[in-house]
Amino acid sequence: MIDDALMTKRLSTCYSGVVHDTLRAMGLRNFTLPSDITPLMPEMTLCGPAFTIEGHPADAADAHETLLAWTGLLSKAPSGHVWVCQPHTHDLAQMGELSAETLKNKGVLGCVLDGLARDTNFLIEIGFQTWRRGHTPNDIVGRWLPTQTGGVIHIGGVAIAQGDYLMGDRDGMVRVPRAIVAEVTEKSVEAMQTESKVRNAILAGTDPQEAYLKYGKF
């Protein structure tokens, strides 16, 4: 049984590069999100289990229908998770002021959107980390409806299931399958400890190839 709060804290001590290298060494593929999905606040790490959402444009929907569905999503979002949305549109904002404030107050850690955001200055002001492709003032009212929560969604070539971990920093974001997150975290921490030994050796004047051969990492 995974304690999500403790696992999130532990994985957050790592950085995306070392987690990527650990996943690659374990034989995994297709775990790095597209590079054009970037963090609104690059200095802030976002890490935690995913709450997955999928939806589609719905131009025939009325305002009440879309807002009822949207507020229903906000009500379902669990504390200690990352809101992860595949909206199947790059024309509408999937996060804004009231939604971000609601989610932050519920304890949601941030969001990852294969789409756009708005009310950017407010998101920065409250520190709600938002990974997105860009920005637009266009909102979802009368134009978009969710189709599922808690299922597997795809962002780029990355499949993300409910509860899988996402870990992102200035370099990018990777997905860690929930079933192996403890193993990946421990191996990543060990790799960082080895990197520190290599770094100290280099700073002490050791030849970089000798350091690599000694510690097996560079």
URGI-V703374 format. One line per field, one symbol per residue. phi: phi as a letter, one per 40 degrees, with the letter a starting at -180 (. if undefined). A space follows every 50 residues. Layout:
phi: ???
This chain:
phi: .cccccccccccccbccccdccccccgcbfbbcdcccbccbccbcbaicc bcbbaadaccccdccccccccccdccccdgbbcbbbcfabbbcbaadccc cdccccgccibbbcabbafcccdcdcgccbcacibaccbccgbabcbabg bcbbbgcbcbcdgdcbbbadcibbbbddcbccccccccccccccdcccdc cccchcddccccccbgaa
